[in-house]
Amino acid sequence: MAETVNEVYDVIIIGAGPCGLGVAARLREETPSAMFTDEEHQRYHWIKKHRGKMSLVRAQRRKNKGVPTNLQICRPESCCVRGNSKYSTLVLDSSGSRWMERWNRAFLALEIDHLRSPMFFHFDPGDRDGLLAYTRETGREKELFELSGCVGHELSKHKRKKMRNQSQFPHEAEINERDRKDYFTPGTRLFADYCASIITRYGLDGVDQIRQSDVHDIKFAEIEGSKENTKLFTVSTCCGSLHSRAVVLAIGPGHTKMMPWELSPEEQRGACHSSEIGMKFPSPLLAKKIEYREVTNVVVVGGGLTSAQISHVAIRKGVTKVWHIMRSELKIKHFDVGLNWVGKFKNYDKAVFWSADDDRERFEMLQSARNGGSITPRYYKLLKQHIAHGRLSIHTNTVIREKHFDPISQTWRLSTDPPIPELPLCIDYICFATGMQTDVTQMPLLQSMNRDYPIETMNGLPCLTDDLMWKASVPLFVTGRLASLRLGPAAPNLEGARAGAERIAWALEDVPGMTCTGADRPREEEDLHKAFCGLGNRYSSLNEE
C-alpha cells in the first residue's frame, strides 16, 4: 500500500543549537547584514512598519479639510517581530524542545561564566555589531570580560616578546586599538538573553516549532502518493517519518565520542566523556567520598579549553587533586583560531583558503589554523592558582599506557608514558575531554545519503558544493564543523554559524518546488521590497493619493 503524504515542509532543520538557530533566523531576515548597512536596515523596517499609515499631524490636517483618512494603529507586539518566514519550517533536536538546549546544559555543567568568543561572534543575521548594541541598550557593560593583552600596546616589547615565545599571546592576537570595543567576551547570561531576543524578534518561539526527536535516517527520492512532481526528503525519526523539500543538517561535529579506548559497561561507572559531564560527574560513589571528606583523585584527559574547565569544576566540587594529562604541549590562546581568520581583516586568509587548488590543501590549512586544542589565558591563570595550592598537576606530552578498573571499589590503576611518579595507585574517576569524531561516512542518520548519493570526503569532512549542499541536485545543506572545507577554520564557531546560514538562505531560493520570494507577500509590499533592494522600477510602487 502506497504511503499517503499529507504534509510536506519546505525546510526541516536538524539541530536546535547555534547553527540551527542561525539558519532559522536568517530565513526570516529580509535585509541581512551581509548585504545592507545599519542605516538601510533601519530605513527599510521603518518604512515597512509605517506602510499604509501616516503621521498624526498629517491625519489631523486632512480631517480639518474634510478628507477621509485611513489611519491605522501600529500594535507594538506586531512590530517587534521581523517578517514572516516564506518557508514552512520544522526543527528537530534530540536534546529538547527549546533552542540551545544542549549548549545551555553544557555551560551550566561546566560553570562557564563567559564565552570564549569576541563580541562580533554571534548568529544574528541583522547586525554584525548586534551583541554590542544589545549590551549597551540594556546597560549591561559590566557583564563583559576584556581580553587582556589582546588589544593595544599596554605591555612592554620585552614582555610581549616573552609571551609570544611561551605561546601565551600569539602574534595574530594583536589588533588595532580602534577595535578595542570588539574584543570583550560576553557573560553567559548576557549572551543567553541576547539569543532570547533574537528568537523573539524573528518569531521563533512558537509552540511546536521544535520537536524533541532523534533522527535515524534521511532519504531523498520520489514518494508514491505524493502530490509533488519532484523528489522529497523522508526524515525518519523515533516518532515517525516527516517529509520536506530541503533539509539543513546543523548538528555540529556529530555525536560519536573520541575515546582513547572503548569503555566497557563496568568501566563506564568510573569514567565519562566531556559531553556527559552534567549527567555522570561526579558519580554517586565519588560524590559520597567528597561528602565524607575522603581523599579523592580524578584524572582529566585532554588539552583543550573543555579539559581546563573540567579540572576547574572538579576542584570546585571538592575533589582533593586533579591529574590533568595531555598528549601534546599546553597551548594558550585567546581564540581557538587566529584573528587573521576571524577578525575584521580576515579577507586575505579566507581568499587564500577559497582559492586553494583542492580540498586536500584546504584541509591542511584547517589543521594548521586550529592546531589542536588550546586554553585561554584566563583559564590558564585559574589552573596556575590550583597548581600553587597543590590541587592540580598538569602533565604534557603524556598518554595513558595501561589501565585496570576494579569493579568492586570502582577505582582505576593507571600507568602513563612517561611515568608520573606521584600518580596515586587508586584513581577515583576519569574524565575524557577528547572531543567528538567528525566523519560523515560513519553517521547513522546519513547511511542512506552515503549509499544513494555518495560524495567525496576528506578525513571525514564532506566535499560539499559552494552553497553547502550535499550535491548540486540534492538540497541537503550542511553547516557548522561539517562544512569546514567550504567555510574555513571558523566553521565550528558562532562566526561559522552566521556565515553558513547566509549561504544556505540564498541557495534555498533555487530549490525546486520551494516557495518563491514574494509568493506570500501583498503586491504592494513586494514592490516596496524590490524598490528598496534597487530591483526593477522603484516608481512602480508609488500610488497617487
C-alpha positions as CSV (number, residue, x, y, z in Angstrom):
1,M,0.0,0.0,0.0
2,A,1.5,3.4,-1.0
3,E,2.3,5.9,1.7
4,T,0.0,8.9,1.8
5,V,1.9,12.2,2.2
6,N,-0.3,14.8,3.9
7,E,2.2,17.5,4.8
8,V,5.4,18.5,3.2
9,Y,7.6,21.1,4.9
10,D,9.7,23.4,2.9
11,V,12.7,23.0,5.3
12,I,13.5,20.6,8.1
13,I,16.4,21.8,10.3
14,I,18.1,19.1,12.3
15,G,19.7,20.6,15.3
16,A,18.4,23.5,17.6
17,G,21.9,24.7,18.5
18,P,23.7,27.9,17.3
19,C,23.9,26.7,13.7
20,G,20.2,25.7,13.5
21,L,19.0,28.9,15.2
22,G,21.3,30.9,12.9
23,V,19.6,29.4,9.8
24,A,16.1,29.8,11.2
25,A,16.7,33.5,12.0
26,R,18.3,34.2,8.6
27,L,15.3,32.7,6.8
28,R,13.2,35.4,8.4
29,E,15.6,38.3,7.8
30,E,14.9,40.2,4.6
31,T,17.8,42.6,4.8
32,P,20.8,40.6,6.1
33,S,23.8,42.4,7.4
34,A,25.9,40.8,4.6
35,M,24.0,43.0,2.1
36,F,22.6,46.0,3.9
37,T,24.1,48.7,6.2
38,D,22.7,49.6,9.6
39,E,21.1,52.7,8.1
40,E,19.4,50.7,5.3
41,H,18.1,48.3,7.9
42,Q,16.5,51.0,10.0
43,R,15.0,52.8,7.0
44,Y,13.6,49.6,5.4
45,H,12.0,48.4,8.6
46,W,10.7,51.9,9.5
47,I,9.0,52.1,6.0
48,K,7.6,48.6,6.4
49,K,6.3,49.3,9.9
50,H,4.5,52.5,8.9
51,R,3.4,51.4,5.4
52,G,-0.3,52.4,4.9
53,K,-0.1,54.8,7.9
54,M,0.5,58.5,8.2
55,S,1.7,60.8,10.9
56,L,-0.9,62.2,13.3
57,V,-0.2,65.7,12.3
58,R,-0.9,64.9,8.6
59,A,-4.0,63.0,9.6
60,Q,-5.3,65.9,11.6
61,R,-4.8,68.3,8.7
62,R,-6.8,66.0,6.4
63,K,-9.5,65.7,9.0
64,N,-9.8,69.5,9.2
65,K,-10.1,69.7,5.4
66,G,-12.8,67.0,5.4
67,V,-10.6,64.5,3.7
68,P,-11.2,60.8,4.8
69,T,-8.2,59.2,6.5
70,N,-7.0,55.6,6.6
71,L,-5.2,55.9,9.9
72,Q,-4.2,52.5,11.4
73,I,-2.9,51.7,14.8
74,C,0.5,50.1,14.8
75,R,0.5,47.5,17.5
76,P,3.8,47.2,19.3
77,E,3.6,43.4,19.6
78,S,3.4,43.0,15.9
79,C,6.1,45.5,15.1
80,C,8.8,43.7,17.2
81,V,8.6,40.5,15.1
82,R,10.6,40.9,11.9
83,G,8.8,39.4,9.0
84,N,7.2,36.0,8.5
85,S,9.0,33.1,7.2
86,K,8.5,32.4,3.5
87,Y,9.2,28.8,4.2
88,S,7.3,26.3,6.3
89,T,9.9,25.1,8.7
90,L,10.2,22.4,11.4
91,V,13.2,21.9,13.7
92,L,14.2,18.5,15.2
93,D,16.6,18.2,18.1
94,S,17.4,15.2,20.3
95,S,18.3,17.3,23.4
96,G,15.0,19.1,24.0
97,S,12.2,21.2,22.6
98,R,13.9,24.6,23.1
99,W,16.6,26.4,21.2
100,M,20.2,26.0,22.5
101,E,19.2,23.2,25.0
102,R,22.4,21.3,24.7
103,W,24.5,24.5,24.7
104,N,22.9,25.8,27.9
105,R,23.3,22.4,29.7
106,A,27.0,22.3,28.9
107,F,27.6,25.8,30.1
108,L,25.7,25.1,33.3
109,A,27.5,21.8,33.9
110,L,31.0,23.4,33.3
111,E,30.1,26.5,35.3
112,I,31.2,28.7,32.4
113,D,30.5,32.4,33.2
114,H,31.9,34.0,30.0
115,L,32.1,32.9,26.3
116,R,35.5,32.5,24.6
117,S,34.2,34.3,21.5
118,P,34.6,38.1,20.9
119,M,31.6,40.4,20.7
120,F,31.2,40.1,16.9
121,F,30.8,36.3,17.1
122,H,27.1,35.6,17.1
123,F,24.4,34.3,14.6
124,D,22.2,37.5,14.5
125,P,21.7,37.9,10.7
126,G,20.6,41.5,11.0
127,D,23.6,43.3,12.5
128,R,27.3,42.3,12.9
129,D,27.5,44.6,16.0
130,G,24.1,43.4,17.3
131,L,25.5,41.9,20.5
132,L,27.5,45.1,21.3
133,A,24.4,47.2,20.7
134,Y,22.2,44.9,22.8
135,T,24.7,45.2,25.7
136,R,24.7,49.0,25.6
137,E,20.9,49.2,25.2
138,T,20.3,47.1,28.2
139,G,23.1,48.8,30.3
140,R,25.0,45.5,30.9
141,E,28.5,46.6,30.1
142,K,29.7,45.2,33.4
143,E,29.0,41.7,32.2
144,L,31.7,41.9,29.6
145,F,35.2,40.5,30.1
146,E,38.1,42.3,28.5
147,L,40.6,40.1,26.7
148,S,43.7,41.3,28.4
149,G,46.8,41.6,26.2
150,C,44.8,41.2,23.0
151,V,44.5,44.9,22.2
152,G,46.8,47.9,22.2
153,H,50.3,48.2,23.5
154,E,50.0,48.3,27.2
155,L,52.7,45.7,27.5
156,S,56.4,46.3,27.1
157,K,58.1,45.0,24.0
158,H,60.2,42.7,26.2
159,K,57.3,41.2,28.0
160,R,55.2,40.8,24.8
161,K,58.1,39.0,23.1
162,K,58.4,36.7,26.1
163,M,54.7,35.9,25.9
164,R,55.0,35.1,22.2
165,N,57.9,32.7,22.9
166,Q,55.8,31.0,25.5
167,S,52.8,30.8,23.1
168,Q,50.7,32.7,25.6
169,F,49.8,35.6,23.3
170,P,50.4,34.7,19.6
171,H,51.3,37.4,17.2
172,E,48.0,37.4,15.3
173,A,46.2,38.3,18.6
174,E,47.4,41.8,18.4
175,I,44.9,44.2,16.8
176,N,44.4,47.8,16.3
177,E,43.5,49.9,19.4
178,R,40.4,51.3,17.5
179,D,38.8,47.9,17.7
180,R,39.1,47.5,21.4
181,K,35.3,47.6,21.8
182,D,35.0,44.3,19.9
183,Y,37.5,42.3,21.9
184,F,35.5,41.7,25.0
185,T,33.7,38.4,25.7
186,P,30.0,38.4,26.8
187,G,28.9,36.9,30.0
188,T,26.9,33.6,29.7
189,R,23.7,35.2,31.0
190,L,24.1,38.2,28.7
191,F,24.6,36.0,25.7
192,A,21.6,33.8,26.6
193,D,19.4,36.9,26.9
194,Y,20.6,38.2,23.5
195,C,19.8,34.8,21.9
196,A,16.3,35.0,23.5
197,S,15.9,38.5,22.0
198,I,16.8,37.1,18.5
199,I,14.3,34.2,19.0
200,T,11.6,36.7,19.9
201,R,12.4,39.2,17.2
202,Y,12.1,36.6,14.4
203,G,9.0,34.9,16.0
204,L,10.9,31.6,16.5
205,D,9.4,30.9,19.9
206,G,6.1,29.4,18.6
207,V,4.6,26.3,20.1
208,D,5.6,23.0,18.4
209,Q,8.3,24.8,16.3
210,I,10.9,22.5,17.8
211,R,10.3,18.8,18.3
212,Q,12.4,16.7,20.6
213,S,13.3,13.7,18.5
214,D,16.2,11.6,17.4
215,V,16.8,11.4,13.6
216,H,17.6,7.9,12.4
217,D,17.9,8.3,8.7
218,I,17.5,10.7,5.8
219,K,16.4,9.6,2.3
220,F,15.9,11.6,-0.9
221,A,13.7,10.1,-3.5
222,E,10.3,10.3,-5.3
223,I,7.5,9.2,-3.0
224,E,4.4,7.4,-4.1
225,G,1.2,9.1,-3.0
226,S,2.8,12.5,-3.0
227,K,1.3,15.4,-5.0
228,E,4.8,16.7,-5.6
229,N,6.4,16.2,-9.0
230,T,10.0,16.3,-7.6
231,K,12.0,14.3,-5.2
232,L,11.4,14.8,-1.5
233,F,13.3,14.1,1.7
234,T,12.0,11.5,4.1
235,V,13.4,12.1,7.6
236,S,12.9,9.1,9.8
237,T,12.7,9.8,13.5
238,C,11.8,7.9,16.6
239,C,8.3,9.3,16.3
240,G,7.7,8.5,12.6
241,S,8.6,9.9,9.2
242,L,8.5,13.5,8.0
243,H,8.8,15.0,4.5
244,S,10.4,18.1,3.2
245,R,11.8,19.7,0.1
246,A,15.1,20.6,1.8
247,V,17.0,19.6,4.9
248,V,19.6,21.5,6.9
249,L,22.0,19.4,8.9
250,A,23.1,21.6,11.8
251,I,24.4,19.0,14.3
252,G,27.9,20.3,14.9
253,P,30.6,17.6,14.8
254,G,28.1,14.8,15.5
255,H,27.6,12.5,18.5
256,T,30.4,10.0,18.2
257,K,32.8,10.4,21.1
258,M,36.5,10.2,20.6
259,M,38.0,8.0,23.3
260,P,41.5,6.5,23.9
261,W,39.7,3.2,24.2
262,E,36.1,1.9,24.2
263,L,34.8,1.8,27.7
264,S,33.2,-1.5,28.9
265,P,29.9,-1.4,30.8
266,E,31.8,-1.8,34.0
267,E,34.3,1.0,33.2
268,Q,31.5,3.4,32.4
269,R,30.8,3.5,36.1
270,G,34.2,5.1,36.7
271,A,34.6,7.4,33.7
272,C,32.7,9.7,31.3
273,H,33.2,11.8,28.2
274,S,33.0,15.6,28.5
275,S,29.7,15.6,26.7
276,E,28.3,13.6,29.7
277,I,29.6,15.8,32.5
278,G,26.3,17.2,33.6
279,M,24.8,13.7,33.9
280,K,27.6,11.5,35.1
281,F,30.1,13.7,37.0
282,P,30.6,13.3,39.9
283,S,29.5,9.7,40.0
284,P,27.4,8.6,43.1
285,L,30.4,7.0,44.7
286,L,32.7,9.9,44.1
287,A,30.1,12.4,45.4
288,K,29.8,10.3,48.5
289,K,33.5,10.3,49.1
290,I,33.6,14.1,48.7
291,E,30.7,14.5,51.1
292,Y,32.6,12.4,53.7
293,R,35.8,14.4,53.1
294,E,37.8,11.4,51.9
295,V,40.9,11.9,49.8
296,T,39.8,11.7,46.1
297,N,41.9,11.8,42.9
298,V,40.5,12.5,39.4
299,V,42.3,12.2,36.0
300,V,41.3,14.6,33.2
301,V,42.5,13.7,29.7
302,G,42.6,16.4,27.0
303,G,44.4,19.6,26.0
304,G,41.6,21.9,25.0
305,L,39.6,24.5,26.9
306,T,36.9,22.0,27.9
307,S,39.6,20.0,29.8
308,A,40.7,23.1,31.7
309,Q,37.0,23.8,32.6
310,I,36.5,20.2,33.8
311,S,39.6,20.4,36.0
312,H,38.5,23.7,37.5
313,V,34.9,22.4,38.1
314,A,36.2,19.2,39.7
315,I,38.3,21.1,42.2
316,R,35.4,23.4,43.0
317,K,33.2,20.4,43.7
318,G,35.6,19.2,46.3
319,V,38.0,16.8,44.6
320,T,41.2,16.6,46.5
321,K,43.5,16.6,43.5
322,V,43.2,16.5,39.7
323,W,45.8,15.0,37.5
324,H,45.5,16.7,34.1
325,I,47.1,14.7,31.3
326,M,47.5,15.9,27.7
327,R,49.3,14.2,24.8
328,S,50.7,17.5,23.4
329,E,52.2,20.7,24.7
330,L,50.0,23.2,26.6
331,K,48.9,25.9,24.2
332,I,47.5,29.2,25.5
333,K,45.5,31.3,23.1
334,H,42.6,33.8,23.4
335,F,40.7,32.1,20.5
336,D,40.9,28.6,19.0
337,V,41.8,30.1,15.7
338,G,43.9,33.2,15.0
339,L,42.3,36.6,14.5
340,N,43.7,36.6,10.9
341,W,40.9,34.1,10.2
342,V,38.0,35.7,12.2
343,G,38.8,39.3,12.8
344,K,37.7,42.4,10.8
345,F,40.6,42.0,8.4
346,K,40.2,38.3,7.6
347,N,39.6,38.6,3.9
348,Y,43.2,37.8,2.9
349,D,43.4,34.4,4.6
350,K,39.9,33.5,3.6
351,A,40.7,34.4,0.0
352,V,43.7,32.1,0.1
353,F,41.6,29.4,1.5
354,W,38.8,29.7,-1.1
355,S,41.3,29.8,-3.9
356,A,43.1,26.7,-2.9
357,D,43.6,24.1,-5.6
358,D,41.7,21.3,-3.9
359,D,40.1,20.1,-0.7
360,R,43.3,18.4,0.5
361,E,45.1,21.8,0.5
362,R,42.1,23.3,2.4
363,F,42.2,20.5,4.9
364,E,45.9,21.2,5.6
365,M,45.1,24.8,6.1
366,L,42.3,23.9,8.6
367,Q,44.7,21.7,10.5
368,S,47.4,24.5,10.6
369,A,44.9,27.2,11.6
370,R,43.3,25.3,14.5
371,N,46.5,23.4,15.6
372,G,44.8,21.2,18.2
373,G,43.2,22.3,21.5
374,S,44.2,25.3,23.4
375,I,43.4,27.1,26.7
376,T,42.5,30.7,27.2
377,P,44.9,32.9,29.3
378,R,42.0,33.4,31.8
379,Y,41.6,29.7,32.5
380,Y,45.4,29.2,32.5
381,K,45.5,31.7,35.3
382,L,42.9,29.7,37.3
383,L,44.8,26.5,36.7
384,K,48.1,28.0,38.0
385,Q,46.3,29.0,41.2
386,H,45.1,25.4,41.7
387,I,48.7,24.2,41.0
388,A,50.0,26.7,43.6
389,H,47.6,25.2,46.2
390,G,48.6,21.7,45.4
391,R,45.1,20.8,44.0
392,L,46.2,20.3,40.4
393,S,49.1,18.7,38.5
394,I,49.5,19.1,34.7
395,H,51.5,16.6,32.6
396,T,52.1,17.5,29.0
397,N,53.3,15.0,26.2
398,T,51.8,12.2,28.3
399,V,49.5,9.4,27.5
400,I,47.8,6.5,29.4
401,R,49.8,3.4,28.6
402,E,48.0,0.8,30.7
403,K,44.7,0.8,32.7
404,H,42.8,-1.5,35.0
405,F,39.4,-0.9,36.5
406,D,38.3,-2.6,39.8
407,P,34.5,-3.1,39.6
408,I,34.3,-3.6,43.3
409,S,36.0,-0.5,44.5
410,Q,35.1,1.3,41.3
411,T,38.7,2.8,41.1
412,W,41.4,2.8,38.4
413,R,45.0,1.7,38.4
414,L,46.9,3.6,35.6
415,S,50.3,3.7,34.2
416,T,51.5,6.5,31.9
417,D,54.1,7.2,29.3
418,P,56.3,8.9,30.5
419,P,55.6,7.7,34.1
420,I,54.2,10.1,36.7
421,P,55.9,9.1,39.9
422,E,53.4,10.9,42.2
423,L,50.3,9.4,40.5
424,P,48.3,7.5,43.2
425,L,47.7,3.8,42.9
426,C,43.9,4.4,43.1
427,I,42.2,6.9,40.8
428,D,38.5,7.6,41.6
429,Y,37.3,8.8,38.3
430,I,38.5,9.7,34.7
431,C,37.0,12.5,32.5
432,F,37.8,12.4,28.8
433,A,37.8,15.8,27.2
434,T,38.9,14.3,23.9
435,G,36.2,15.8,21.6
436,M,33.9,14.3,19.0
437,Q,34.7,12.4,15.9
438,T,33.8,14.3,12.7
439,D,33.1,11.7,10.0
440,V,30.0,11.8,7.8
441,T,30.7,8.3,6.5
442,Q,30.1,6.9,10.0
443,M,27.0,8.9,11.0
444,P,23.9,6.6,11.2
445,L,21.5,9.3,10.1
446,L,23.5,9.7,6.8
447,Q,23.6,6.0,5.9
448,S,21.1,6.3,3.1
449,M,22.6,9.5,1.7
450,N,26.1,7.9,1.6
451,R,24.6,4.9,-0.2
452,D,22.3,6.6,-2.7
453,Y,24.2,9.9,-3.2
454,P,27.9,9.2,-2.4
455,I,30.2,12.2,-2.3
456,E,33.9,12.6,-1.8
457,T,35.2,13.2,1.8
458,M,38.4,14.5,3.2
459,N,39.3,13.0,6.6
460,G,35.7,12.6,7.4
461,L,34.6,16.1,6.2
462,P,32.2,16.1,3.2
463,C,33.3,17.9,0.0
464,L,30.1,20.0,-0.3
465,T,29.2,22.4,-3.1
466,D,29.9,26.1,-2.5
467,D,26.3,26.5,-1.5
468,L,26.9,24.0,1.3
469,M,24.7,21.4,-0.5
470,W,25.4,17.7,-0.5
471,K,25.3,17.7,-4.3
472,A,24.1,20.2,-6.8
473,S,20.8,18.4,-7.3
474,V,20.4,17.2,-3.7
475,P,19.3,20.0,-1.3
476,L,20.7,18.6,1.8
477,F,22.5,21.5,3.3
478,V,25.3,21.1,5.9
479,T,26.6,23.8,8.3
480,G,28.9,24.0,11.3
481,R,32.0,21.9,11.7
482,L,31.0,19.5,8.9
483,A,31.1,22.4,6.5
484,S,34.7,23.4,7.3
485,L,36.0,22.6,3.8
486,R,33.8,25.4,2.5
487,L,33.5,27.9,5.4
488,G,37.1,27.7,6.7
489,P,38.6,27.2,10.2
490,A,35.9,29.3,11.9
491,A,33.1,26.9,10.7
492,P,32.7,25.3,14.2
493,N,32.4,28.7,15.9
494,L,29.5,31.2,16.2
495,E,31.0,33.1,13.3
496,G,30.7,30.0,11.1
497,A,27.1,29.6,12.1
498,R,26.2,33.0,10.7
499,A,28.3,32.5,7.5
500,G,26.7,29.1,6.9
501,A,23.2,30.5,7.4
502,E,23.8,33.2,4.8
503,R,24.9,30.8,2.1
504,I,22.1,28.4,2.8
505,A,19.4,31.1,2.8
506,W,20.5,32.2,-0.7
507,A,20.7,28.7,-2.1
508,L,17.3,27.7,-0.8
509,E,15.6,30.1,-3.2
510,D,16.7,27.9,-6.1
511,V,15.4,24.6,-4.7
512,P,12.7,23.1,-6.9
513,G,9.1,23.5,-5.5
514,M,10.3,25.9,-2.8
515,T,8.0,28.9,-2.1
516,C,9.2,31.8,-4.2
517,T,10.4,35.0,-2.5
518,G,7.3,37.1,-2.9
519,A,4.6,34.5,-3.1
520,D,3.0,35.2,0.2
521,R,3.6,39.0,0.2
522,P,0.9,41.5,-0.9
523,R,1.8,43.1,-4.2
524,E,2.4,46.5,-2.7
525,E,4.9,45.1,-0.1
526,E,6.7,43.1,-2.8
527,D,7.1,46.2,-4.9
528,L,8.4,48.1,-1.9
529,H,10.9,45.3,-1.1
530,K,12.2,45.3,-4.7
531,A,12.5,49.1,-4.8
532,F,14.4,49.1,-1.6
533,C,16.8,46.5,-3.0
534,G,17.3,48.5,-6.1
535,L,15.5,46.0,-8.3
536,G,13.1,46.9,-11.2
537,N,11.3,50.2,-11.4
538,R,11.1,51.8,-8.0
539,Y,8.5,54.3,-9.2
540,S,6.0,51.4,-9.8
541,S,5.4,51.2,-6.0
542,L,4.2,54.8,-5.8
543,N,0.5,55.4,-5.7
544,E,-1.3,58.7,-6.1
545,E,-3.3,59.8,-3.1
